[in-house]
Amino acid sequence: MTLLKRLITACLIISICILTVSCVFVPIDPEKGNSKGNVISSGEKAIDLAVYLGDYLESAILPEIQERRTDLSNLISAAASGWETSGETYGVRKGGIGAKYNFIVHDTATVLEVNTESRAGFITIECEGLKTDYSIAIMIGPVLRGTAIRDSLVCVDFNQFVNQMDFAGLANELNKIGNENVLQNVDFETLSGKTIEFTGSFTQPEGNEIQIMPFFMEVK
């Protein structure tokens, strides 16, 4: 074999190895002919989650939020016996044993304080008739942290995604959609002291503060 042929052969072998390592193999659903199944999947490359969620919100996410949300007051009262017990009934745990539960909640409350000075703005609320040591805050942005909305949904699971980037992007997009819903209905400058109705998600608290990422909010 000439030197040129050896070089060409070597290059081909290297190229095949690189392609093999870099490829993502996605199982095909034999009934649907793709890897998406009934849930969100990024396929083999990143997708525009905002566009994709345009349809998925209506078909899966919104129905689940409406069906599974529980009154925050009732949940906090039930959690007096432990968040683990309440989580088994009302929550969703992702990540296996030891991971925290996430909850979808709904309630009516009075706004005690509006903090827009922080980039991670929030309002503190008080639910009528609820006696608790927990401080309850609803996040209003513009900086939106956390994955509670995504992780409180049964219809969304990490195993349905090809990569971590898309899964993280979904959490950010859901936070963004929720925040836009809130901004359409609420004027934070005049919100203090008013009664609101809200729906949102939060992760099982470690201390005495519950931080809710809202998906809907309106002034009563």
C-alpha positions, 0 to 999 in steps of 0.5 A, a space after each residue: 500500500 502506498 503512503 498516500 493510500 495509507 494516509 487516506 485510510 487513516 483519515 477515513 478511520 479517524 473520521 468514522 470514529 469522530 462521527 460515531 462518538 459525536 452521534 446521538 442515537 435516539 430510539 424510534 417509537 415504532 407506532 409514531 415513527 419518531 422519538 417524541 412519543 406523547 411528550 416534549 422531545 428535542 430530537 437530535 438537535 435543539 429546537 425552538 421551545 417557545 414555538 414547540 410549546 405553542 401547541 404543547 401548552 394547550 394539549 398537556 401542560 395547561 390541562 395538568 396544571 388545572 387538574 392537579 393544582 391543590 389549595 396552598 392553604 390545605 397543602 401547608 396544613 397537611 404538611 404539618 405531618 411532614 412534606 414527605 407525606 404530603 408529597 406522596 399525595 400532592 407532589 411530584 418527585 424527580 430524581 429518585 429517593 431523596 429528591 425534593 417534591 414539587 407542587 402545583 398550587 392555587 389559592 386566594 391571598 392578600 398581598 403584604 409586600 411588593 419588592 421590585 428593588 431586587 432583580 429577583 423581585 417577589 411579593 409576600 402574601 397571606 392566605 385568609 384563615 391560614 395560620 402558619 410559620 411559613 413566609 410565602 413569596 411569589 416570584 415576579 422577576 425579571 430574574 426568574 430562578 428555579 425549575 419548580 413549574 417544570 418539575 411539578 409536571 408529570 407530563 415532562 420528564 428528563 428521559 424524554 429529552 436528548 440533552 440537558 440543555 433542552 431540558 433546562 431550556 424548558 424550565 426557563 421557557 415555562 418560567 418566562 411564559 408564567 411571568 408574561 401571564 402575570 405581567 398582563 394582569 397585574 400592576 405591581 405598583 398598586 398591588 400592595 394590600 390587594 387580594 389576588 388569585 394565583 396558580 403556580 408551583 414550588 419546590 418542597 422548602 428546606 426552611 420556613 420560606 415557600 417560594 412560588 413560581 407563578 403561572 397565572 395571577 389576577 387581582 380580585 
